[in-house]
């Protein structure tokens, strides 16, 4: 195919020739663009567009080819007539840049738009100097680099590269970007060339920062907690201020916890800061820490929980620049009569930081603080986490404040373990080396778990218009608001109620939820007519539909009437991540000796709700030893093979 095209262009065919060739373009990814070719000849002319792989473009049989630029691609058009003559257009490139397009006007006509600008640099003498800029344009824009106001010969691409930088390359650089529509310039940037011994020590940076926060409070077989709601909510907001991409989840089963952790681990790679936080029931045994899922039975076993060391090992295998594990949970032995295992705990490697809310064989507490429940550890963590100092120094300040708290004196003390080799801080800036596949993956996953449905308006038969809007409290908790925007000509006393199909559980409406907490977390606009809280979105397996019921009085008949409409919002927030589809591994075999009586204890146990009290309340799940009567019901001892074989 390629050879025939080249030959056709060499033959002068007087009866058929192209009068206008298509031109190359550079556009944002997924942008719609039209390539045009014009030809003259006898009779009816036929067109067929091809890609660089000699593939015919589907529906590409007209002189204008409209495509959605999914990726960069070469195109060519063959024009033929009914007399066996054909001719090919010039090759053109549709370049799709998957970079920031936030400043691009919806009325953009193709004039050069700078999407990436060069940045100031200080380079060691003899090293490579690279400046980069990128611009959208239809046609594709041309580049010309300047240093100190003078054009640089042969520097006419988006990337300026000098392999061996010397003192003469120092100066002010900028780039002129132009096409037939317009000319534009980047801002000048300074480039310094210094000797190696004069170069300052580079500040620590991250290529990205991601965080997974899990709070478990409504347990099926253990005392309910209050504080994880506030703890996760406030910490998520603070981490976002530090530049973290945050996914925050409440009330997860073990399978949901593992699925969320699996997604989190996939986002980690070299240079990334990863932070995992958990608030809820937990315990420690044989040097292993376990996080208790909301569906863990009573008594529980390790296979009903999530092993912290497994999570940390997976984080370390990604060779992150910083791995932080913050655990606001108990570390109390499940059975004081059990002989501890001789197996030593897995030690941290790399730039790893453990922040435990309490020391070994001790409990962690939550208290009422100003009408709100909060974990004492997280209370002081949130007070210091925005500090720009080394992360271990931040945790030391948390430890000092908690140690002075009279409510937990002698009961709870922060423990810090780390292997930091560099003074890394959670406030370190994010500095990327351009758009990478890994960065694109993190962008897509973060947007997927946090993208809100758009506002929807519904016009009812009676003439009333209702707007439904949305807000996210957590990545698996959605708020829906209904507001009457326009009243009908014959309606009065309009009210709106919202419900969902399928019905979604409201985990905030259970016993012990204080009015102060509700008013703090769920304050709605004064103009809102109805509110609906949608929780546990990770369990959603189908599209979520909001049912809007409008109740009003007909001004003429005085009858109270109701009209209903539905709003399909798909799978919002974390529902789109399909955490419920995690592959289940084969469950571990039960130990021999488990009696029928002990199994009965598991199935017949009932939850005990935590009621607000003046003193601190422990985050220790009910001890298995108090219920179990045989060793078969005790949490099993963990061994090294369990870590070696662990995969998500």
Steps between C-alpha positions, in 0.01 A plus 500: 500500500775745595698436183198555277430834670853623438484397137163671452634830625782491245265462203353824365135429429346796327146369543524464880695710747476626858449872540502505882688262724409434864730643765635362828341599830590482868198475730406378849427130536138416410460830312289483184688610188422504128755427225411638156619422148383662176554355153396573141439249222252365250182337616428380850798489736544238771684547829653256746703593808773274638709489817875444514434127545335481156167457673193651339333750731146394583249728325797690356365516145428871470722800433462609865610258773375578852667302778543506875872522571549207737872467420762647268457358150602559136233529230493514119215522250470322164292673234387299197261533207307264275785493245743303719695814593599563861717738695598527865506800730796591718545310823373696800535437870227536758694544823294439816653642818364359825598803708324778687245682283322690777580840348371410154192700403189317382506743206857405403553537124844343470732788589809384696416435865791436736422199720848447649758774555875461558622521859809672647794267554839484662719245324841361581767590249547215252154354563198498272275806482140434397221755464155397391180668392189371326212673325176404331438638154307448176716484289781357714699796632866568422759555776801731510717526812683818603782566747553854622275625220687325217352209300681168541585322178330162447311527832155472343321227696311501828806366682832684513786271597867578551703190585808671647400822673772761548515854634407643159162326519402699808233765446133575447305262275158525340318341209293652220207279398303582186276378221308675222247632752713657770839533669553464874799488737584314817612691807881534520676262738850523643752220456806494723811291437709432810793287597414180688642616833292820487163332436269515804365180651171427322183515707305177540204470265241240407394399152149464642323456834213255556315400816245235597298566817272233650275545802295211639231577756179300449611147588267202466642307796708752697437827685418789267730803491429868450827676424607349162243721325657823618856366498493392135307807385736754657820315408386470137449876478843570651679256269334660200645833614842330493447396138401136557253320278270357768250216495307479830272207578278400791376161623669243279482124514825307479461437127421869442803604705729273299350623171551864600858427611564323169392812308717713729810284450460521123545877519841480668836504324842661527495855631140485627399575860248241619300539823265240651281592799260282695266582789297223660531181700825308484739279693858375496640150532848356450630829366223527243235771500149418382222733387152370579250520214137589574387147409755322723322234710523461877743353579708604200800334337783651293326397178211728602735799533763688298866461593678837515842353423365355177384843390832661590698232321301562182563874534874445545519275194391800293819682612313815593690810608298499823262243649299611803275274707282673763291271720248633753409162645573275796801270527370295791572126506185304426591240764729583790549129576633425152876451469630758246644365179875484458465649152637854486285769338576613148726805524451809284734563207564800277350837590232352723317654796267322743290722725312294761232665711615295797787281612519121495240312706301819567170652395413811297214724610243737356332780695238770474673828417281809469192294420685291239649154531865473405783256540754654737791407271332644190398813692864592557608366160263741326633786713855453367477328162521820293846574639779507241755321716614139469210258539659326799535836676129561444419166663730583790297816564183289489655264754594787732150652493328165552734419788384816679129420458362410847224282352747236382799550727648158569258336256606604150833610354594554135765270352705602196713271284680615189789444261510847345828570325396848385321792670172439321185689596135445413505863382774439239399637159403279208737525205444277200729428208223554247190297431557128549281194472513455877393860560214456255391187689496688830307788343239265357460294818478805726241665275305174481473467878416867564302618198162642594187467285404819322207712607171388350180696445156347462187679377176359640162504326367757746769747388732461801871464422723318751881493500687201645864565598764289673782521751746237628572452870719196439589304188217258579250745653302731273262781592213585266320835531170598339404865451183642348623748238171601337147473640204413282222750424239300694711341773556592862661345810753307290718243679750251361611160628787291366555126501729263314463191284640269628464625860838591653575464871554818705774406747476838673144454622571225755494526880755725664536747211501841668319803362823696524676260265213502251491879494876520451529245221177543316419869499293572191417815311220715636320467166508120494155341523604137553814302580587134445809328638624203294752277677696181426530582130770233466223239517315646201479252210262692273425857401370716783170678438379795707122515526368855538149525647337842473209566737285809448153643547300584188395863533162439332387162637685531834597134463838376619671339200826316435710468186815294464802498272826308498862605457747230393849590632678179400764369742628806687826540694662173609211292361667528159813327638310171543650407836239225533656312205827412668607142431452286807789279604443156642426538871742348746402165643358500849724365768414164636336500839245775439194384685138531396442716805766749398361527148164573656658791681606648168160484337293607798704798618328839488638853467531726801460867416731749666314772687651842561678520834703753689826306510708362214372193313738232377536400135567137592265244350345263751764254608471161334623325814191618692272310264701216357521181701749315278820599324323444170316828555804708585658722236757286328867577533649664192825372350755613246352289219182701527695809401702330230190367325299820527367644176209727424 
